[in-house]
């Protein structure tokens, strides 16, 4: 796999590569979302534009903003040469609207449409992305932010959406490296990009003022990269994770870890003076801290510095699972390079690792590689579940549950915050618990999307 192509390396020898504006797009009120072939200037302007697949021709797709308790009503128009669908990530949604081709709906053929219409019960930061051959379609650009606004938003000067990504580009012409299903991506850490950025550019810029208070909605839209972030010339608090408000704001001290598909809402104050530059740093592949989002501080101070922000209003249905009566399940992650697996079941047949690899399947969940005809578990509605996740591989996995949020169960029996995606590290015990309160067929898979494509995908059914 190619290592990270840093901004310095990618820009070497180029001239006149002024920073590209990267402020979040305004909400679009059109009743359609058209997935189509387009172009985007991902790399510096001395390079050609990159051919992408994008919603409404924008990369990322338009920011959709709806009020809590409202509805998202969008018709997907497929102008791509291949079938597609849309998953509304993190929304506790009606199952028929979840957008998983082959499980909750048929893929939408080229030239056809599909009407998505669903209520949004929870305020917070969510996103939408393709869920047909998502390893390739998301990497090509089919993703955007979905913001569900509180009736009483926090007191901030501005609300900014920052959707991180990385792109694996050919340094000669800035086009996507192919094939997307390269065995190295499938069997190792996933499709790791060599150019990092946010909001559709390698050089995202969010202008600020001294003492300004911002709400930063951070979304990791990358295929596989775990972003390790640090605030620069900002003080801040985490107020929500994966859309769900924390009981109290938590001061940001040190690093923030954002696994693929995870979101974090921050409220930050700009502490730099005019003429300086604040920003978001990330830990590069060479273990050095590098600027990821530039936040130049312009003249004209905002209001006086404010104190600790108040908590965001809680979302509904945040009851704790009952650990005493919960059904206990275990899911073992197996496979991948440098660990392997002896065998797994694929398409109804037991196969050895060599045969599985020949089918492009390098991973398994509890002995099952790829989707099975029967669910991993059938649950009664309202049932509490304790699921032990055992990572027997040498790679991290961002495990995502559709349709419901869960909580990590700590060794002392206490609960972590509600999430829909959690990072599982090799040989580190991890247990989650949730109430199966949303009926339907729900995916449970690794959001390192190449891992899901290569076998690390399952589903549960709630009666």
Secondary structure, DSSP 4 states (H G I P E B T S, - for coil): ------HHHHHTT----PPPP-PPPPP---SEEEEEEEEE--S-TTSPPEEEEEETTBSSEEEEEEETT-EEEEEEEE-SSS-B-EEEET----GGGS--BTTTBPPBPTT-EEEEEEE--S-EEEEEEE-SSHHHHHHTT-EEEEEEE-SS--S-SEEEEEEEEEE-B-TTT-PBPS-TT-HHHHHSS----SEEEETTBSSEE--EETT-EEEEEEEE--SSPPEEEEEESEEEEEEEETTEEEEEEEE--S-EEE-TT-EEEEEEEE-SPTTSEEEEEEE-TTS-EEEEEEEEEESS--SPPP-SPPPPPPPS--PPP-TTTPEEEEEEEEESTTT--SEEEETTEEEEHHHHHHTT--EEETTB-S--SS-SEEE-TTEEEEEEEEE-SSS-EEEEESS--EEEE-TTS-EEEEESEEEEPTT--EEEEEEE-S-EEEEEEESSHHHHHTT-EEEEEE-
